[in-house]
Amino acid sequence: MTPDLLDKRFVFVTGKGGVGKTTLTVALARRAAAEGKRVLVCICNAKDRMSPLFGCAPLGPEISPVGENIWGVNMAPELALEEYGMLALKSRAAYKLLFDNSLVRTFFRAVPGLHEWAMLGKAWWHTTETRADGSFVYDLVILDAPATGHGLDMLRVPKVIVDVVPPGILRRDAEIAWNFFRDKTTTSVVLVTLPEEMPTSETIELAAALTGELGLPVTDVVVNGLLPPIFSAPEGGALAMIPRENPVDGPSALLTVAHDRAAREAMQAAALLRVKRALPYPVTTVPFQFDALLDPAGIAKVVAAIS
């Protein structure tokens, strides 16, 4: 991976759903924490798949410790909006007077992108928190972003606010955050994919949108779930020439298994080559984890793969 990736202040982890974004987020947090960094990992109002990987209690809307030098939060949009409102107004009483009523809450739910900005803005704001000695509360914030389409929509929100919202607190903060996200010295976007045709296509399209439309600093691609090759290219080609059958047992069943494995290896080799040719970023491969459910011990293998 990019040598200075964990020296950034903010890392987006994004990609198609089901490609292992959460696994990589946890592995990056573990690796950064091992280097002595204080890390905050954020998920966006999602089903909590992260806590089993840390071996901790389920993540909630309040920041809580999940490991040594690591904290986590499952951001709830309405609570994040309330937190933002209190920060902006500097008063809980003023916030409750202005915002804590059903009419205003209904209005906020109807404003496109506001809940996404509440979560993204909250994650960004934690990069600005400082301690009494002036040092940052968190050296690194990692956002396990929503899947491709929703993730891209979330990342568009601060740009939209800057472009269309009149001057004021909301636009001011969105502009600061937008400049921060586009600064390659502070922010990195890491794309996660699988060595398969559809995730590869989505990843290439996502990279184009992130860099072309939004100007965000994509720095790394992680190809997850790579099976170790068993067959050489000639062996795979020979197996592909054999008609596939579906026997229950016997030598023919073994041949069918070999045929399927060789086809999978050919597919992932083609996908990996396509990623490397299409995207000008370092590509890190993570081996397929044969344990069905990852736990902290399994995550250690992923940490080793990205180190």
N, C-alpha and C positions, 0 to 999 in steps of 0.2 A: 504494500500500500504506500501511498505518498508519505515520505519520511516525516513531514511536519504536520500530518493530519491531526494528531492529538494535541498539537500546540495551538490549534485554532480555538476560538471561544465558543463556536456554535457549529454543530454538525447535524445536517438533515440526513436521515436515512429513509430512502423512498424506493418504490418499485411496485410491480404488480402484486396484488394480494396473494398470499400463500407462498411467496418465494423465500421467506426467512428473514424479513426485515427486523422483527423483534429479536430473533436469535443473534443477528449481527449487532444490534444496538446493545444488547447485554454484553456481548463479547468485547465490543469497543470500550464500554464502560469499565469492564473488569481489567482490560489492558491498561487503560488510562489510570485507573486507581492504583494499579500495581506500580506505576511510575510516580506515585505520590500525589496525583492530582485529585482535587475534590470535584466530583462529577454529579450532575443532576440529569436523570433520564426522565423524559416526559412522553406519555402516550395521550392520545386525543379522544377522550370520552369513548374508549373502546373496551371490548371484552378483555379482561386482564389475562394475557398469556405470559406476562413477564415475571410475575412473582414466583412461579415454580422454577424458573431458570435461575433466579437468585436464591431460592430456598428461603423465602421470607413470607410474611403475612401479605394478603391481597392488597394491591395498591388502591388507594382512595384519592379523593380530591385534595387532601392535605399532604404536603410534602412529609415524607417519613424515611428513615434510614432503611436501606435494603441490603447493605453490605459495607465492608470497611471502606471508608471514603466515598461511598456511593449513596445517593438519595434518589427517591423516585416519587412520581405523582401521576395520577390518572386525571387529566384535566377535564372538568365538567364545564361546559360553556357558560351556563348562567352564573355559576360561582366565580368563574374567571372574570366575567363581565362585572360582577359585583366588586370583586377585588380591584379591578382596574378603575371602576368608578370611585372607590374610596381613595385610591392612590391619587387620582386626578383632582378630587375635591378636597383631599386632606382631612376629611371628616366623615365618620360613619353616620352621624346624625344628618348631615347634609345629603349624603347618599340616600338614606332611607326616605327623607322628605321628598326628594326629586324622583327617585327611581323605584322605590319599593311599593309599587301598586300594580294591580292587574292590567290597567290600561297601558302603562309604559312597557311592562314585560311583554304584552302582546305585540306592541309596536316593534320592540327589539327583535322578537322572533320573526317578524315579517321583513326586516331589513336584510337584503341579500349580503351574505359574507360577514355579517357582524359577529356571529357566534364563532366563525372560523378565525376572525381577527382576535377575538377575546382569548382563544387558546394560543394562537401563534404569538400574539403580543405578550401574553403571560410568559411563555417560554423565553422570548427575547428579553423581557424585563429582568428575568433572573440572571441574565448575563451582566446586568448593570449593578446588581446588589453588591454592597461593600460592607466589610466589617469595620470595627472601631479603628483598626490600624491602617485603614485605607485599602487593604487587599480585597480581592473579590471573594464573595462567599463561595462561589463555584468557579473553578478554573475552566470547566468545560460543561456545556449544556448539550445533550444529545436528544434530538426529537425523533421519535419513531413515528414518522408521518403517515397519514392515511394512504391507502392504495392509490395507484397511478392517477386516475382521473380526479378523485377527491383531493389527493395531495397536491396536484397541480393547481386546482381551484383555490386551495388554501394559500398557496404561495403567490397567487395572483392578487390576493385581497389587498395587501399594503400598497401595491402599485395602483390599484383602482382607487383606493382612498386618496392617495397623493394626487391622482389625476382629476378627481371629480368632487372631492369634499372641500367646502370652503375653509379658509384658514381658521384654526382653532386648536384645541388640545388634541383632538383625535388625529387631525392631519399632521400636526407637529410630531407626535409620537410615531405615526406610521412612516413619516419621511425619515426620521432617525433610524427606525428599524429597517426600512427598505435599503438605505445606504449601507447599513451594517451587513445585511444579508448579501448584498452584491459585492462586498469588499472581500477579495480573496485572501487577505491577511487575517480576517476574523472568522470567515465562514467557509465551510465546505459542504457540498452535496455529494452523498455517496449513493450510487445506484446499485440495487441488489436485483439479481435475476437468477433464473435457472437455465441450465443448458438444454433448452427446448425451444422450438420454433416460435410459439406465440409470446412467451415472456421475452425472448430476444428481440422480436419485432417491437413490442411495447417499450422496451428499454431504449432502443435506438430512437424511437419517436419521442419518448420522454426527454432524452438528452437534448434533442433538437429544440424542443419547446423551452426547456429550462435555460439553455444558453442563448438561443436565438431570440425568442420572444421576451424572456425575462432578464437575460444577462446575468444569471446566477452562476457561481463558480463550481461547476461539477469538477471533481478532482479524482474520483475513484469509481471503479466498477468491481463489484464482487459477484462472481458466478458461484452460486451455492449448489450443494447437492451433487457434486461431480463423482461419478462412480470410478473407482480405479480400473484401468483397462486390463482385461484378461487376454484379449486376442490382438495379434498384430493386424495391420491393414490387410495383408494377403489372406490371413485366416478369416477375417471378417468378410472379405469379399467372397471367399469360397463358401462360407456358410450362407451368405445371402443368395447364392445361386441354387441352394437346395430348397425345394418346395416345402412350405411349412405345414405340418399336420398337428393334430391335437390328441395324441395318444395319452392314455392314462398312466401307463408305466412302461418299463423296459427301455432298451437302447434308443428307441425312437423318441421317447419322452425326453431323454437327456439331450438328444440332438435338437429338439424343439426349444428347450431351455437355452442351449448354446446359441441357437439362431436368434432368439429374442434378445439375449444379452449383447450379441454382436451388433444387432440393429440399434440398440440403445447407445452403445458406445459410438457408433457411426453418427447418430443423431447429435450426441453431445459434442463430439469433435467438430462437427459442422457448425453448431451453434457457437461454440467457443471461438472458432476461427472467424465467424461473421462478426462477433462482438469486437474482436481485436482489430479487424479491418475497418469497421465502421466508426469506432469511437477512439479518439486520441488520448485515452487516459490509461493509467496503470490498471491492469486486470488481475485481481487476486482470486484464486480458486479455493473453495472450501470443500473438503471431501464429504461425500454423503455420510450422514450419521445413521448407522444401522439400528441404534436404539430408537424405538418408536417415539418415546417421550424424552426429550432432553431434560436434564437436571443440571445442577452446578458442576458435576463431574463431566458431563457431556459438553457443557459450555467451555470447559478448560481445553478440550480438543479444538474447538473453534478458535479460541484465543491463540492457541499454538499455530493454527493455520494462517492467521492474519498477522502474526508477529514477524 
